[in-house]
């Protein structure tokens, strides 16, 4: 599967996700997906199958969880988290994202956050940016995506066709 094929606003997190996966390929930690979707889950499932990595996917919406074979979760606080190589944040309800980002900040090498544009104030991401000394934004006309880390320097990322600052 080509992570960079047909990338638009609803799935523009894939280039950053691909970068994070490449930079954590050597560790055996699982990948966490908070919120399933056509723009991430099939790609992560394919990646994990081809590399032997473990994918842990959760979704608040039972239909989405069932569609992708993920774990349906009604209470995000009920999850017993472990250490992960990469975490994708794209779950609902959106007002919950900043809480889980803060709770998971120490549990990964890289975290990719979808819908991170400054106008997306409902996600309250301004409450968590200070937790991460390393950050890059993928900027598009609509939704943005952001990669952050507390421990890993994120150098300039150059992927043709994408504006990453």
Secondary structure, 3 states (H helix, E strand, C coil): CCCCCCCCHHHCCHHHHHHHHHCCCCCCCEEEEECCCCCCHHHHHHHHHHHCCCEEEEECCHHHHHHHCCEECCCHHHCCCCCEEEEEECCCCHHHHHHHHHHHCCCEEEEEEECCCCCCHHHCHHHCHHHCCEEEEEECCCCCEEEEECCCCCCCCCCCCCEEC
